Amino acid sequence: MSARFAIEKLAMAHKRDDFTCGNNQIDSYFRETVSQDVKRKYATCFVAREIATDRVAGFYTLSSSNVPLTEVPEPLAKKLPRYPTVPAVLIGWLGRHSDYAGQGLGEALLFDAIKTVATAPIGAHAIFADAIDDQAAAFYAAFGFAPLMRRPRTLYLPVATALRLLSP
Ligand SMILES: CC(C)(COP(=O)(O)OP(=O)(O)OC[C@H]1O[C@@H](n2cnc3c(N)ncnc32)[C@H](O)[C@@H]1OP(=O)(O)O)[C@@H](O)C(=O)NCCC(=O)NCCS
């Protein structure tokens, strides 16, 4: 996987206008809006570029955020300090071009996002993800993300647990 794709920060050279992952909302966000969010520092965006063709095969965004402690699933919550919120990073958007379906690229993007968060010099206890639909929620759940108490399409994983996924 890593030999075929380079995962790098979104740049002007990345061609986005034909990106399609099978979800219109994600496609139009990536084609039309993401660069404005990056410019305003509301998000960072990383793309998987197929090295041989220079095509954009997938992307994800990260934003600083937090999760109310009252929404963290038990028993995770009871191990945490009693601060009202848990410092976290949000995977706001993640998509893989349909031409690369089922080749492990979605997983590679997710693992890269986890690694980026875990190695950033800023405290973030957890990584959480906004799933666009139930299938997307199932994708995150397959990697151990747990739904928040009152928002089942927002899923949560402690960074320490995520790191164990990366080096089993
Ligand atoms: C979700 C998505 C990123 C998965 O990408 P992908 O490249 O097809 O997935 P991978 O090939 O990396 O699959 C990795 C593993 O996740 C599993 N998986 C993939 N999609 C899944 C789903 N919807 N539910 C449960 N498991 C799923 C695969 O079975 C695979 O497990 P395996 O290694 O045991 O076989 C892709 O389908 C996509 O871009 N969908 C549209 C946008 C979207 O839903 N984004 C999610 C965030 S909003």
The ligand as an SDF file (V2000), in Angstrom:
LIG
                    3D

 48 50  0  0  0  0  0  0  0  0999 V2000
  -15.6450    3.7340    3.8580 C   0  0  0  0  0  0  0  0  0  0  0  0
  -14.5370    3.6990    2.8010 C   0  0  0  0  0  0  0  0  0  0  0  0
  -13.5130    4.7810    3.0990 C   0  0  0  0  0  0  0  0  0  0  0  0
  -13.8530    2.3050    2.8600 C   0  0  0  0  0  0  0  0  0  0  0  0
  -12.7830    2.3180    1.9470 O   0  0  0  0  0  0  0  0  0  0  0  0
  -12.2100    0.9870    1.2440 P   0  0  0  0  0  0  0  0  0  0  0  0
  -10.9440    1.3700    0.5800 O   0  0  0  0  0  0  0  0  0  0  0  0
  -13.2360    0.3440    0.4040 O   0  0  0  0  0  0  0  0  0  0  0  0
  -11.9680    0.0410    2.5060 O   0  0  0  0  0  0  0  0  0  0  0  0
  -10.7490   -0.9510    2.7200 P   0  0  0  0  0  0  0  0  0  0  0  0
  -10.5280   -1.7480    1.4810 O   0  0  0  0  0  0  0  0  0  0  0  0
   -9.5800   -0.2200    3.2680 O   0  0  0  0  0  0  0  0  0  0  0  0
  -11.3430   -1.8740    3.8670 O   0  0  0  0  0  0  0  0  0  0  0  0
  -10.6560   -2.0640    5.0620 C   0  0  0  0  0  0  0  0  0  0  0  0
  -11.4820   -2.9530    5.9610 C   0  0  0  0  0  0  0  0  0  0  0  0
  -12.6670   -2.2580    6.3370 O   0  0  0  0  0  0  0  0  0  0  0  0
  -13.7940   -3.0600    6.0100 C   0  0  0  0  0  0  0  0  0  0  0  0
  -14.8630   -2.1680    5.5580 N   0  0  0  0  0  0  0  0  0  0  0  0
  -14.8390   -1.3400    4.5010 C   0  0  0  0  0  0  0  0  0  0  0  0
  -16.0140   -0.6740    4.4210 N   0  0  0  0  0  0  0  0  0  0  0  0
  -16.7630   -1.1100    5.4550 C   0  0  0  0  0  0  0  0  0  0  0  0
  -18.0650   -0.8200    5.9240 C   0  0  0  0  0  0  0  0  0  0  0  0
  -18.8410    0.0980    5.3510 N   0  0  0  0  0  0  0  0  0  0  0  0
  -18.5140   -1.4690    7.0270 N   0  0  0  0  0  0  0  0  0  0  0  0
  -17.7560   -2.3780    7.6750 C   0  0  0  0  0  0  0  0  0  0  0  0
  -16.5060   -2.6940    7.2810 N   0  0  0  0  0  0  0  0  0  0  0  0
  -16.0260   -2.0750    6.1860 C   0  0  0  0  0  0  0  0  0  0  0  0
  -13.3420   -3.9690    4.8990 C   0  0  0  0  0  0  0  0  0  0  0  0
  -14.1220   -5.1570    4.8700 O   0  0  0  0  0  0  0  0  0  0  0  0
  -11.9160   -4.2460    5.2740 C   0  0  0  0  0  0  0  0  0  0  0  0
  -11.8360   -5.2640    6.2590 O   0  0  0  0  0  0  0  0  0  0  0  0
  -10.9590   -6.5870    5.9770 P   0  0  0  0  0  0  0  0  0  0  0  0
   -9.5310   -6.0820    5.8220 O   0  0  0  0  0  0  0  0  0  0  0  0
  -11.1770   -7.3930    7.2150 O   0  0  0  0  0  0  0  0  0  0  0  0
  -11.5040   -7.1510    4.7340 O   0  0  0  0  0  0  0  0  0  0  0  0
  -15.1130    3.8630    1.3740 C   0  0  0  0  0  0  0  0  0  0  0  0
  -16.1210    2.8980    1.1690 O   0  0  0  0  0  0  0  0  0  0  0  0
  -15.6590    5.2430    1.0630 C   0  0  0  0  0  0  0  0  0  0  0  0
  -14.9170    6.1520    0.7070 O   0  0  0  0  0  0  0  0  0  0  0  0
  -17.0020    5.3710    1.1890 N   0  0  0  0  0  0  0  0  0  0  0  0
  -17.7020    6.5880    0.8710 C   0  0  0  0  0  0  0  0  0  0  0  0
  -17.3890    7.6940    1.8640 C   0  0  0  0  0  0  0  0  0  0  0  0
  -17.5200    7.2750    3.3030 C   0  0  0  0  0  0  0  0  0  0  0  0
  -18.4050    6.5560    3.7220 O   0  0  0  0  0  0  0  0  0  0  0  0
  -16.5620    7.7660    4.1250 N   0  0  0  0  0  0  0  0  0  0  0  0
  -16.4890    7.3980    5.5250 C   0  0  0  0  0  0  0  0  0  0  0  0
  -16.4040    8.5930    6.4000 C   0  0  0  0  0  0  0  0  0  0  0  0
  -17.7610    9.7210    6.2880 S   0  0  0  0  0  0  0  0  0  0  0  0
  1  2  1  0
  2  3  1  0
  2  4  1  0
  2 36  1  0
  4  5  1  0
  5  6  1  0
  6  7  2  0
  6  8  1  0
  6  9  1  0
  9 10  1  0
 10 11  2  0
 10 12  1  0
 10 13  1  0
 13 14  1  0
 14 15  1  0
 15 16  1  0
 15 30  1  0
 16 17  1  0
 17 18  1  0
 17 28  1  0
 18 19  1  0
 18 27  1  0
 19 20  2  0
 20 21  1  0
 21 22  1  0
 21 27  2  0
 22 23  1  0
 22 24  2  0
 24 25  1  0
 25 26  2  0
 26 27  1  0
 28 29  1  0
 28 30  1  0
 30 31  1  0
 31 32  1  0
 32 33  2  0
 32 34  1  0
 32 35  1  0
 36 37  1  0
 36 38  1  0
 38 39  2  0
 38 40  1  0
 40 41  1  0
 41 42  1  0
 42 43  1  0
 43 44  2  0
 43 45  1  0
 45 46  1  0
 46 47  1  0
 47 48  1  0
M  END
$$$$
